[in-house]
């Protein structure tokens, strides 16, 4: 089972790292970043709800996994 707090911390750290690099990135990376920012907000809201319930739900796990994959893709592109 994925711990919501750890997943959120890991994603936040990766997001912050990429946020610093994105200013120098390509236009495609910037467009993808804008989309990811919307998805990040959705993830944070759902993770907080699930955290109060005591576990990360399937939807939040999938969203977190999708975000992580997208962040990794941008990291490699930069």
PyMOL commands that set and color helices and strands:
alter all, ss='L'
color gray80, all
select helices_A, chain A and resi 4-22+27-53+58-77
alter helices_A, ss='H'
color red, helices_A
deselect
rebuild
show_as cartoon
